[in-house]
Amino acid sequence: MSTSTTLAIFCKVVDNYGDIGICWRLARQLVREHGVQVTLWVDDLHSFARICPGVDAAAASQRTEGVVVRHWAGQEGTFAPADVADVVIEFFAVDIPPGYVEAMAQCERKPVWLNLEGLSAEEWVEGCHTLPSMHPRLPLTKHFYFPGFTDKTGGLLRERDLLDARTRFQADPAAVSAFLSGLGITATEQAARKVSLFCYRHAPVSALFECWRAGAAEVACFVPEGVASGSVEAFLGGAAKAGAVATRGALTVRVLPFVPQPDYDRLLWACDVNFVRGEDSFVRAQWAARPFVWHIYPQDDNLHHKKLRAFLQRYCPDIASLADLSLWWNGAGVNDNMEEEGWAELWTAFQRDRDVLLSRARDWENRMLEIGDLAENLLRFARSLR
């Protein structure tokens, strides 16, 4: 699509940072790499500002890194056809303002309307990818668009220079050390087994901390401020504010400030193991080419366990240590009240398979590269509908 193409993304922040994280990466990439004029509608600018400090949380409209950011205050408002973008994306089935939809229907040339769905490895996704849905009342058609892990989906978000930048960074010990030092991470912590920890509040963090504390190998765990604060404060013996740090046994826990997305990528690249959550950090961990453990967003009736198992079956059907640790971490083990010795066994097995996990990460990366990048695939599909 040409530089004259306009595109609107509507994002409601449900998962604090995951939703806006995905939409912001997509918006920024469409501008930088494809010359698309993007307007990003966001209902929670405060969460947005934590991962993009250039955002003014009080502004109704602003331009940041080439993207027009509009505060989506609610469902009210009237729009004219001239306000409608050529491509309209609703993220994860949000309800676009009715006035905007009415204006879409009034356009002489109807916009491409896409529902960008959540990432899943389940087989049914392939059958639903790009399916059309007619509006019950207006002359509009919406198409469902799914990111995914096969060539029958849209693939994963990946900037053109991402992997080259990662490879250069990981091959430069001085750059890695300088970056970590800039976050306040000491040389002693850098010499330990470095683990980044980003999870939901119900994760069994205290049990994992105890496993690491009592272990034989030094572990340095880096946790963003506000994440697992109860378990972190219990370990620290004080407030879990950015800069707080404590060492007990073999474990050092350090609280990091929230950082812009490029720096979070570097943190994933610099660590030996990454615990990630939701969708955005989950995808970035895959591009980090490091062993990772996914904390999936919880759903009613434990439907998320089915999604987790579907991914594990694709990613590591032959690596029991990763599958077992992932299931326990998500409360999908045989016994959720596992004793301390059980966690130690899981972690030991996971570490024993480090070389296997690194090899799998590289193989998986090559498989994902064959599918292509989500942003480019999405634009190609949108072009086919124009």
GILINVEN-V950092 format. One record per run of one state. SS is the DSSP state (@ for helix, = for strand, . for the rest). FROM is the first residue (numbers start at 1). TO is the last residue. If there is no record, write none. Layout:
ss: (SS SS)
from: (FROM FROM)
to: (TO TO)
This chain:
ss: (. = . @ . = . @ . = . = . @ . = . @ . = . @ . = . = . = . @ . @ . @ . = . @ . = . @ . = . = . @ . = . @ . = . @ . @ . @ . @ . = @ .)
from: (1 6 12 18 35 37 43 45 52 61 65 67 72 81 84 87 92 98 107 112 117 124 129 132 135 141 146 156 157 162 171 173 183 187 192 193 198 205 214 219 225 229 237 245 249 251 257 261 271 273 278 280 288 291 296 300 316 320 330 340 353 354 372 373 374 386)
to: (5 11 17 34 36 42 44 51 60 64 66 71 80 83 86 91 97 106 111 116 123 128 131 134 140 145 155 156 161 170 172 182 186 191 192 197 204 213 218 224 228 236 244 248 250 256 260 270 272 277 279 287 290 295 299 315 319 329 339 352 353 371 372 373 385 386)
